[in-house]
Amino acid sequence: MPYAVVLGEALVDLFEVEVAGERVFRPMVGGAPLNVACGIARLGAEARFVGSLGSDAFGDRIRALLTEQGVDHTGCVSVDVPTTLAVTSLHGAEPEFAFYGNPPSYGLLDPVDLDVIAGAGTLYCGSIALLQPTTLAAAKAAWATPGPLRTIDPNVRPDLLDDPTALRATVEWFASTADLVKLSEPDARLLFGLDATAAAKHLLSLGAGAVVVTLGARGALGFVDGAEFSVTPPPVDAIDATGAGDATMAALNFALLTGGLPATEEQWRSVVAFAVRAGSLACETRGGATAMPPLSRLQEPAAAS
């Protein structure tokens, strides 16, 4: 089986929780691309994570988590800056983020080994790492390497977005040659000032092969080859939506990695339905990387109904 390369950020989330009646912050390894890499590995495929990691104790915790989850991280570089912290507060099941660390530890990636990229089955780039010039340059070089199917998720964080116009141009550059673009409904509004359907059609017009727009608890919309369809999520007991979008993206990459590029609308619908199930099930567990569901969980009758 070919492997997946995931390029982007890894950091530490400080989750606000209640312990013995007091509100405290508990550190957990996170970062959307790291979650995607772990999600792919938990589904049973080989994932290789590429990024820059702090050389402190939190950086060591990130490396340990990747090893524990079976994700190869030999393509990561160590940088002599403190690991970026994302303070995460929940309002209901939805997270809010505040980021600390300058320069960000995830934004200092050197040019990557392009032989690793060329040999991959899928390549994911995205999230807040694309806001950093050094890592963006590495991602563009990886993206331009022939070989893998290319997927992107902008995963916009408004608190870090000084210039939406610049990020819009970056996303459009990647989307123009992407096999799959995944974005959320809020991403569509923030980046393009458009609703989900209009944003998807805009990205298709630039050259994207397929677009999936997630709608939170309402599931997702799929757009490919002039066809549009919707997928409804299964019922779940949601307690934390932190990893939902990342689990969805992990499942999309896993499906492309193991089954290749879908050839028909029905095949795409099946792939998106599989990914929506993964995202929904992730909401039943707190956290990010460790909330990614294994393949066995998605194959249970209740999950597949």
C-alpha positions in Angstrom: 0.0 0.0 0.0 1.3 3.5 -0.8 1.9 6.0 2.0 0.4 9.4 2.8 2.5 12.5 3.4 1.0 15.1 5.7 2.7 18.5 5.7 1.8 21.2 8.3 1.8 22.1 11.9 2.1 20.3 15.2 1.6 22.1 18.4 0.2 21.6 21.9 -3.4 22.4 22.8 -4.2 23.6 26.3 -7.7 22.4 26.8 -9.9 24.1 29.5 -11.3 21.4 31.7 -12.8 21.1 35.2 -10.9 19.2 37.8 -12.2 18.9 41.4 -14.4 21.9 40.8 -11.6 24.1 39.4 -11.1 25.2 35.8 -7.6 24.2 34.6 -5.8 23.7 31.3 -4.6 20.3 30.3 -1.9 20.0 27.6 -2.7 17.7 24.6 -0.8 17.3 21.4 -2.6 18.8 18.5 -2.5 20.7 15.2 -4.9 19.9 12.4 -2.3 18.3 10.1 -0.9 16.2 12.9 -4.4 15.1 13.7 -4.9 14.1 10.0 -1.7 12.1 10.0 -2.8 10.3 13.2 -6.2 9.7 11.7 -4.8 8.1 8.6 -2.6 5.8 10.7 -5.5 4.9 13.0 -7.4 3.9 9.9 -4.6 1.4 9.0 -2.5 3.2 6.4 1.1 4.4 6.5 1.3 8.1 7.3 4.4 10.3 7.3 4.3 13.7 9.0 6.5 16.5 7.8 6.9 19.7 9.8 9.0 21.7 12.2 9.0 20.8 15.9 10.2 22.7 18.9 13.2 21.2 20.7 11.7 21.6 24.2 9.7 19.2 26.4 6.5 19.8 24.5 8.2 19.0 21.2 9.4 15.8 22.7 5.7 15.1 23.7 4.7 15.6 20.1 7.3 13.2 18.8 6.2 10.6 21.4 2.6 10.9 20.4 3.5 10.5 16.7 5.5 7.4 17.5 2.7 6.0 19.7 0.2 6.5 16.9 2.4 4.8 14.4 3.1 8.0 12.3 6.6 8.3 10.8 8.2 11.7 11.7 11.7 11.3 10.3 10.8 14.1 7.9 10.4 16.6 10.7 13.1 19.1 11.6 13.9 20.4 15.1 13.9 24.1 15.7 15.3 25.9 18.7 12.1 27.8 19.7 9.4 27.0 22.2 6.6 24.8 21.0 3.5 26.8 20.0 0.6 26.6 22.4 -3.1 26.8 21.4 -5.3 27.6 24.3 -8.6 25.8 23.5 -11.9 26.7 25.2 -15.1 24.8 24.5 -18.5 26.5 24.2 -20.8 23.6 24.0 -19.0 21.1 21.7 -17.4 23.8 19.5 -13.8 24.9 20.3 -12.3 28.4 20.3 -8.5 28.9 20.0 -5.9 31.5 21.1 -2.3 30.9 19.9 0.9 31.7 21.8 4.5 31.5 20.5 6.5 33.9 18.2 8.0 32.8 16.0 5.7 29.8 15.8 7.5 26.5 16.1 5.5 25.0 13.2 6.5 27.8 10.7 10.2 27.0 10.3 10.2 24.0 8.0 13.2 23.7 5.7 12.8 22.4 2.1 11.6 18.8 2.3 12.9 15.6 0.8 11.1 15.7 -2.6 11.8 12.0 -3.2 9.6 11.2 -0.2 6.8 13.4 -1.8 7.2 11.8 -5.2 6.8 8.3 -3.7 3.7 9.1 -1.8 0.2 8.0 -2.7 -1.4 11.2 -1.3 -0.1 14.6 -0.2 -2.0 16.8 2.3 -1.0 20.5 2.8 -3.0 23.0 4.7 -4.0 24.8 7.9 -2.2 27.6 9.7 1.3 26.4 8.6 0.5 28.0 5.2 0.5 31.4 6.9 4.2 31.1 7.6 6.5 32.0 4.6 9.2 29.4 5.3 6.7 26.5 5.6 4.6 27.8 2.8 7.6 27.7 0.5 8.3 24.1 1.5 4.7 23.2 1.0 4.6 24.7 -2.5 7.7 22.8 -3.5 6.2 19.6 -2.2 2.9 20.4 -4.0 4.7 20.9 -7.3 6.3 17.5 -7.1 4.6 15.0 -9.5 3.3 11.7 -8.1 0.8 11.8 -5.3 -2.9 12.8 -5.3 -3.0 16.3 -3.8 -5.4 17.4 -1.0 -5.7 20.7 0.8 -7.7 22.0 3.8 -7.3 25.7 4.6 -8.7 25.2 8.1 -8.9 28.9 8.7 -8.2 30.3 12.2 -9.6 33.9 12.2 -7.4 35.0 15.2 -4.3 34.4 13.2 -5.5 35.9 9.9 -4.1 39.4 9.4 -4.8 39.4 5.7 -7.6 37.2 4.3 -6.7 38.3 0.8 -3.2 36.7 1.1 -4.6 33.5 2.4 -7.3 33.4 -0.3 -4.6 33.7 -3.0 -2.6 30.9 -1.3 -5.6 28.6 -1.2 -6.5 29.4 -4.8 -2.9 28.6 -5.9 -3.1 25.1 -4.2 -6.7 24.5 -5.3 -5.9 25.1 -9.0 -4.1 21.8 -9.2 -5.7 19.9 -6.3 -7.4 16.6 -6.7 -9.5 17.4 -3.6 -10.2 20.6 -1.6 -11.9 20.2 1.7 -13.1 23.3 3.6 -15.7 24.2 6.2 -18.7 26.4 5.6 -17.2 29.2 7.8 -13.9 28.9 5.8 -16.0 29.5 2.6 -17.5 32.7 4.0 -14.3 34.0 5.5 -12.0 33.4 2.5 -14.4 34.1 -0.4 -17.4 35.9 1.1 -19.5 33.1 -0.5 -21.9 30.4 0.7 -20.8 26.8 0.5 -22.1 26.1 -3.0 -20.7 29.3 -4.6 -17.3 28.8 -2.9 -17.1 25.2 -4.1 -18.0 26.2 -7.7 -15.4 28.9 -7.6 -12.7 26.4 -6.6 -13.8 24.0 -9.3 -13.5 26.8 -11.8 -9.9 27.3 -10.8 -9.1 23.6 -11.6 -9.9 21.7 -8.4 -10.9 18.1 -9.2 -13.4 17.8 -6.3 -14.5 20.0 -3.4 -16.0 18.8 -0.1 -17.6 21.5 2.2 -18.3 20.4 5.7 -21.4 21.7 7.4 -20.9 20.7 11.0 -23.7 18.7 12.5 -25.5 18.9 9.1 -22.9 16.7 7.3 -21.2 17.8 4.1 -21.7 18.8 0.5 -19.8 17.2 -2.4 -19.0 18.8 -5.8 -17.4 17.0 -8.7 -17.7 16.9 -12.5 -20.7 19.2 -12.5 -22.5 17.0 -9.9 -23.6 18.1 -6.4 -24.7 16.0 -3.6 -25.2 16.1 0.2 -24.3 13.6 2.9 -26.1 13.4 6.2 -24.1 12.4 9.3 -25.1 9.5 11.6 -26.5 10.3 15.0 -23.7 10.6 17.7 -23.4 11.8 21.3 -21.2 14.8 20.5 -19.1 16.2 23.4 -16.2 17.8 21.6 -16.0 18.8 17.9 -12.3 19.7 18.0 -11.2 16.8 15.8 -14.2 16.4 13.6 -12.9 18.2 10.5 -9.5 16.6 10.9 -11.1 13.1 11.1 -13.1 13.9 8.0 -9.9 14.9 6.1 -8.0 11.9 7.4 -10.8 9.6 6.1 -10.9 11.4 2.7 -7.1 10.9 2.4 -7.3 7.3 3.5 -10.0 6.6 0.9 -8.0 8.1 -1.9 -4.8 6.4 -0.7 -6.4 2.9 -0.6 -9.0 3.2 -3.4 -7.5 5.7 -5.8 -9.4 8.7 -7.3 -13.1 8.0 -7.6 -14.3 7.8 -11.2 -18.0 8.4 -10.7 -20.4 10.6 -8.6 -21.6 7.5 -6.7 -18.0 6.6 -5.8 -17.4 10.1 -4.6 -20.6 10.0 -2.6 -19.4 6.8 -0.9 -16.0 8.4 -0.1 -17.6 11.5 1.4 -20.1 9.4 3.4 -17.2 7.4 4.9 -15.4 10.6 5.8 -18.5 12.2 7.4 -19.0 9.1 9.5 -15.4 9.5 10.7 -15.9 13.2 11.6 -19.1 12.5 13.4 -17.6 9.7 15.5 -14.6 11.9 16.5 -17.0 14.2 18.2 -17.8 11.5 20.8 -14.2 11.7 22.3 -12.5 14.8 23.7 -9.3 16.0 22.1 -7.8 15.9 18.6 -5.3 13.2 17.6 -6.5 10.6 20.1 -10.1 11.2 19.0 -9.5 10.0 15.5 -11.6 6.8 15.1 -10.1 3.5 14.0 -11.4 1.7 10.9 -13.1 -0.9 13.0 -15.3 1.8 14.6 -16.4 3.1 11.2 -17.3 -0.5 10.1 -19.6 -1.1 13.0 -23.2 -1.5 11.9 -24.4 1.5 13.9 -21.7 3.7 12.3 -22.4 2.5 8.8 -26.2 2.9 8.9 
